[in-house]
Amino acid sequence: MAEIFMDDPEIRVEVAYARAKEQKIISLLVKEGTTLLEAARLSGIVELFPEINLDEAKLGIFGKAVPKPGEQALREGERVEIYRPLIADPKEVRKRRAEQAKQKKAEQEEGN
């Protein structure tokens, strides 16, 4: 009978990435003390989404960005999220939308 040693306890974590129309969550067992970046590498997610550059990607846990993903260790049940770069600045998009709404309202008022 094989002996089980608890020198390297493992924890279950998930690694998630999403494109606009496709997402994947990979569940894996890692050694306790594994960092976000290490878990992302171990998950093999880059093979499924080759556009991911883990050296430059922003990573987080449950929607909260982690400033140093190569240093922060994961805990049981946590989900590493790999964030895509923003295509547009959200502030600029809101500003543009507000200007368009204002212009549309002015045009409607002129027509009455």
Residue pairs with C-beta under 8 A, 6 or more apart in sequence:
8 31
8 32
9 31
9 32
10 29
10 30
10 31
10 32
11 29
11 30
11 31
11 32
11 34
11 74
11 75
11 76
11 77
12 27
12 28
12 29
12 76
12 77
13 27
13 28
13 30
13 34
13 39
13 74
13 76
13 77
13 78
13 79
13 80
14 25
14 26
14 27
14 28
14 78
14 79
14 80
15 25
15 26
15 28
15 39
15 40
15 43
15 45
15 79
15 80
15 82
16 23
16 24
16 25
16 26
16 79
16 80
16 81
16 82
17 23
17 24
17 45
17 48
17 49
17 52
17 81
17 82
17 84
18 24
18 84
19 49
19 84
24 45
24 48
24 49
25 79
26 43
26 44
26 45
28 39
28 42
28 43
30 38
30 39
30 42
30 74
32 73
33 73
34 42
34 73
34 74
35 69
35 70
35 71
35 72
35 73
35 74
36 59
36 60
36 61
36 66
36 69
36 70
36 72
36 74
36 80
37 54
37 59
37 69
37 70
38 70
39 74
39 80
40 54
40 57
40 59
40 69
40 80
40 82
41 54
43 80
45 52
45 82
46 52
46 54
52 82
54 82
57 82
57 83
58 65
58 82
58 83
59 65
59 66
59 69
59 80
59 81
59 82
59 83
60 66
60 80
60 81
60 83
61 74
61 78
61 79
61 80
61 81
62 78
62 79
62 81
63 81
65 83
66 72
69 80
74 80
